[in-house]
Amino acid sequence: RFGFLSEIARDQWKEFLDRMISGDYWLEKRMMLFAEQWRADALLGKWDVLNEVVVSRGQIIRPIHITLQVDGRFLTTYVADALIAATPTGSTAYALAAGGPILPPELRNILLVPVAPHLSLDRAIVLAEGASVSITVEVEHQAVFSIDGQVPIGLTDDDRVNVYASPHVVKFIRFQDPGYFYRNLTPHMSQNPATGNHR
């Protein structure tokens, strides 16, 4: 765990519990996404999303065709392993590992990041909060999508995943000043266990 969301160590819990009880904290509000799965005209499910929605190939190691529309207009078709739609909170998770930019937590943007695109648009796209995103898959083999890294849900040919900004927000209790994100960014980025430099 790299700790982009947490800010206290396990052995500090009592001190910060006392601070929380006494009201010595502030609330940080972060945007969420809202996702829907459609099959033709049937709505199969809907979810609030903290980090990201991932539309991906399944177990067969073969890319899928992903058609992306923004605000009802065709933008591009990816031939890729996956497409990530992330919040600013999710920009430091899977989207970051896939080469996407880091978005400050106070922003309200939708981040789109392709994973291993082949002869396709290979850059991340940052959309305004009010954008509507429609992701349609064209597959001859298994495709799935996942919400916040949970158990994947199967997709069939021409299934559509719509993504919007959610009317809900998530609230985090914070003890550091609002500049904590930038101050902690470099230390967090050096915590990769594979490097042996994590603290």
C-alpha positions as CSV (number, residue, x, y, z in Angstrom):
1,R,0.0,0.0,0.0
2,F,1.5,3.3,-1.1
3,G,-0.6,5.4,1.2
4,F,-1.9,8.2,-1.1
5,L,-5.2,8.2,0.9
6,S,-4.0,7.3,4.5
7,E,-2.0,9.9,6.4
8,I,-1.3,8.3,9.8
9,A,0.7,5.2,10.8
10,R,-1.0,2.3,12.6
11,D,0.8,3.1,15.9
12,Q,-0.5,6.7,15.9
13,W,-4.2,5.8,16.0
14,K,-4.8,6.8,19.6
15,E,-3.3,10.3,19.2
16,F,-5.4,11.0,16.1
17,L,-8.5,9.4,17.5
18,D,-8.3,11.9,20.4
19,R,-7.9,14.7,17.9
20,M,-10.9,13.5,15.9
21,I,-13.1,13.3,19.0
22,S,-12.1,16.8,19.9
23,G,-12.9,18.1,16.4
24,D,-9.3,18.9,15.5
25,Y,-9.6,17.9,11.8
26,W,-11.1,19.1,8.5
27,L,-13.1,17.3,5.9
28,E,-11.7,16.8,2.4
29,K,-14.4,16.2,-0.3
30,R,-13.5,14.3,-3.4
31,M,-15.6,13.6,-6.5
32,M,-16.9,10.2,-7.4
33,L,-18.0,8.7,-10.7
34,F,-21.3,7.0,-11.6
35,A,-21.2,4.0,-14.0
36,E,-23.9,2.1,-15.8
37,Q,-23.9,-1.1,-17.8
38,W,-26.2,-1.3,-20.8
39,R,-27.0,-4.2,-23.1
40,A,-29.1,-2.8,-26.0
41,D,-31.9,-0.9,-24.2
42,A,-31.6,-2.8,-20.9
43,L,-29.9,-1.3,-17.9
44,L,-28.0,-4.2,-16.2
45,G,-26.5,-2.3,-13.3
46,K,-25.3,1.0,-11.8
47,W,-22.6,1.9,-9.4
48,D,-20.9,4.8,-7.6
49,V,-17.1,4.7,-8.1
50,L,-14.3,6.0,-5.9
51,N,-11.2,5.2,-8.0
52,E,-11.9,3.9,-11.5
53,V,-13.9,1.9,-13.9
54,V,-11.9,-0.4,-16.0
55,V,-13.1,-2.0,-19.3
56,S,-10.7,-4.8,-20.1
57,R,-10.0,-8.0,-22.0
58,G,-10.7,-11.2,-20.0
59,Q,-8.4,-14.2,-19.5
60,I,-7.6,-14.6,-23.2
61,I,-4.5,-12.5,-23.9
62,R,-5.9,-10.6,-26.9
63,P,-6.8,-6.9,-27.2
64,I,-10.4,-5.8,-27.5
65,H,-11.9,-3.0,-29.6
66,I,-13.2,-0.2,-27.5
67,T,-15.2,2.6,-29.0
68,L,-15.2,5.8,-27.0
69,Q,-17.9,8.5,-27.2
70,V,-17.8,11.8,-25.3
71,D,-20.9,13.8,-24.9
72,G,-22.6,11.6,-27.5
73,R,-19.9,12.2,-30.1
74,F,-17.4,9.6,-31.4
75,L,-13.9,10.3,-30.2
76,T,-11.8,7.3,-31.1
77,T,-11.6,3.5,-31.2
78,Y,-9.0,1.8,-29.2
79,V,-7.4,-1.6,-29.9
80,A,-6.1,-2.2,-26.4
81,D,-6.0,-4.4,-23.3
82,A,-8.2,-1.9,-21.4
83,L,-9.5,1.6,-20.9
84,I,-9.5,3.2,-17.5
85,A,-12.0,5.9,-16.5
86,A,-10.7,7.4,-13.2
87,T,-11.4,10.1,-10.7
88,P,-8.6,12.4,-9.4
89,T,-8.4,9.9,-6.4
90,G,-8.0,7.1,-8.9
91,S,-5.3,8.9,-10.8
92,T,-2.8,7.7,-8.2
93,A,-3.9,4.0,-8.5
94,Y,-4.2,1.8,-11.7
95,A,-4.3,4.9,-14.0
96,L,-0.9,6.0,-12.6
97,A,0.6,2.6,-13.2
98,A,-0.7,2.7,-16.8
99,G,1.1,6.0,-17.4
100,G,-1.6,8.5,-16.7
101,P,-1.1,11.9,-15.0
102,I,-1.5,12.6,-11.3
103,L,-4.5,14.9,-10.7
104,P,-4.8,16.9,-7.5
105,P,-7.6,15.6,-5.3
106,E,-9.5,18.9,-5.3
107,L,-10.1,18.7,-9.1
108,R,-13.3,17.4,-10.5
109,N,-12.3,15.8,-13.8
110,I,-12.7,12.5,-15.5
111,L,-9.4,10.9,-16.5
112,L,-9.3,8.4,-19.4
113,V,-6.2,6.2,-19.8
114,P,-5.7,3.4,-22.3
115,V,-3.8,0.3,-21.3
116,A,-1.4,-1.1,-24.0
117,P,-3.1,0.5,-27.0
118,H,-2.0,-0.9,-30.4
119,L,-1.8,1.6,-33.2
120,S,-4.4,3.7,-31.3
121,L,-4.5,7.0,-29.4
122,D,-2.0,6.3,-26.7
123,R,-2.3,9.5,-24.6
124,A,-4.4,10.1,-21.5
125,I,-7.4,12.4,-21.8
126,V,-8.7,14.7,-19.1
127,L,-12.3,15.6,-19.4
128,A,-14.5,18.2,-17.6
129,E,-16.7,17.2,-14.7
130,G,-19.8,17.5,-16.8
131,A,-18.7,15.2,-19.6
132,S,-20.6,12.0,-20.4
133,V,-18.5,9.0,-21.4
134,S,-19.8,6.0,-23.3
135,I,-17.5,3.0,-23.8
136,T,-18.7,0.2,-26.2
137,V,-16.9,-3.1,-26.6
138,E,-16.6,-5.1,-29.8
139,V,-15.3,-8.6,-29.0
140,E,-15.2,-12.1,-30.2
141,H,-13.8,-13.3,-26.9
142,Q,-14.3,-12.5,-23.2
143,A,-14.3,-8.9,-22.1
144,V,-15.0,-7.6,-18.5
145,F,-15.3,-4.4,-16.5
146,S,-14.5,-3.8,-12.9
147,I,-15.4,-1.1,-10.4
148,D,-12.7,-0.1,-8.0
149,G,-10.8,-3.4,-8.4
150,Q,-13.7,-5.5,-7.4
151,V,-14.8,-8.8,-9.0
152,P,-15.0,-8.3,-12.8
153,I,-18.4,-8.3,-14.5
154,G,-18.7,-9.9,-17.9
155,L,-19.4,-7.9,-21.1
156,T,-20.7,-9.2,-24.4
157,D,-20.3,-7.7,-27.9
158,D,-21.8,-4.2,-28.1
159,D,-22.3,-3.9,-24.4
160,R,-22.0,-0.3,-23.3
161,V,-20.5,1.2,-20.1
162,N,-21.6,4.8,-19.4
163,V,-19.6,7.0,-17.0
164,Y,-20.5,10.3,-15.5
165,A,-19.6,12.4,-12.5
166,S,-21.6,11.2,-9.5
167,P,-23.8,13.5,-7.5
168,H,-22.2,12.0,-4.4
169,V,-18.8,12.8,-2.9
170,V,-16.6,10.9,-0.6
171,K,-15.3,12.7,2.5
172,F,-12.0,12.0,4.2
173,I,-11.0,13.2,7.7
174,R,-7.7,15.1,7.4
175,F,-5.3,16.2,10.1
176,Q,-2.6,17.7,7.9
177,D,-3.0,21.1,6.2
178,P,-4.5,21.2,2.7
179,G,-1.1,21.2,1.1
180,Y,-0.4,17.7,2.3
181,F,-1.0,16.1,-1.1
182,Y,1.9,18.0,-2.8
183,R,4.2,17.7,0.2
184,N,3.8,14.0,0.4
185,L,3.8,13.2,-3.3
186,T,7.5,12.6,-3.7
187,P,7.8,10.4,-0.6
188,H,4.8,8.3,-1.7
189,M,6.3,7.8,-5.1
190,S,9.5,6.3,-3.6
191,Q,7.5,3.7,-1.6
192,N,7.4,1.0,-4.4
193,P,8.3,-2.2,-2.5
194,A,10.2,-3.5,-5.5
195,T,12.8,-0.7,-5.2
196,G,13.7,-1.5,-1.6
197,N,13.2,2.2,-0.7
198,H,9.8,2.0,0.9
199,R,9.5,3.3,4.5
